Amino acid sequence: MAVTSAGKLWAKHLIHVVGPNNRPCQRGLDQNRLFGFATANTIDRAESLGASSLAIPAVFCGHYAFSRN
């Protein structure tokens, strides 16, 4: 996880998160649990930055070899 400035965006910070993927090296792992950890860690980091709001878009949707369904 990395935190950067938001540049010209209205936000103060951008939190960059790496989540699980569905490639052979991670198959068999509990993907829902890993995604839950990534999400919880993002929320914790936003709280530690004093964020009053947080947007988490459709992270990993159709990416990292996960099905779009």
C-alpha positions in Angstrom: 0.0 0.0 0.0 1.2 3.5 -0.8 -0.3 6.9 -0.1 0.4 9.8 -2.5 -1.0 13.3 -2.9 -4.0 13.6 -5.1 -2.4 16.1 -7.4 -5.1 18.3 -9.0 -8.0 16.1 -7.8 -10.3 17.3 -5.1 -9.1 14.6 -2.8 -6.2 15.1 -0.4 -4.8 11.6 -0.7 -4.8 8.6 -3.0 -4.3 5.2 -1.4 -2.9 2.7 -3.9 -3.8 -0.9 -3.0 -2.5 -4.2 -4.4 -5.0 -7.0 -4.0 -5.2 -10.7 -4.7 -5.2 -12.1 -8.2 -6.6 -15.3 -9.8 -3.4 -16.4 -11.4 -2.0 -19.9 -10.9 0.4 -18.8 -8.1 -2.5 -17.7 -5.9 -5.1 -20.3 -6.8 -6.3 -22.2 -3.9 -6.0 -19.2 -1.5 -9.1 -17.7 0.0 -9.5 -14.8 -2.5 -12.5 -13.4 -0.6 -10.4 -13.3 2.6 -7.5 -11.6 0.8 -9.8 -9.1 -0.7 -11.3 -8.4 2.7 -7.8 -7.8 4.1 -7.0 -5.4 1.3 -10.3 -3.5 1.9 -9.9 -3.4 5.7 -6.3 -2.2 5.4 -7.5 0.6 3.0 -10.1 1.7 5.5 -7.7 1.6 8.4 -5.1 3.7 6.4 -7.8 6.3 5.5 -8.8 6.6 9.2 -5.1 7.1 10.2 -4.9 9.9 7.6 -8.0 11.6 9.2 -10.1 11.1 6.1 -13.7 12.1 6.5 -14.9 10.2 3.4 -13.6 7.3 1.3 -14.4 6.0 -2.2 -13.4 2.5 -3.1 -14.3 1.9 -6.8 -14.9 -1.5 -8.3 -11.4 -2.6 -7.3 -10.1 -5.7 -9.3 -13.3 -5.9 -11.2 -12.4 -7.8 -14.4 -8.7 -7.3 -13.7 -6.1 -9.6 -12.3 -7.7 -12.6 -14.0 -10.9 -12.4 -12.0 -14.1 -13.1 -13.9 -16.3 -10.1 -14.6 -19.2 -12.2 -13.4 
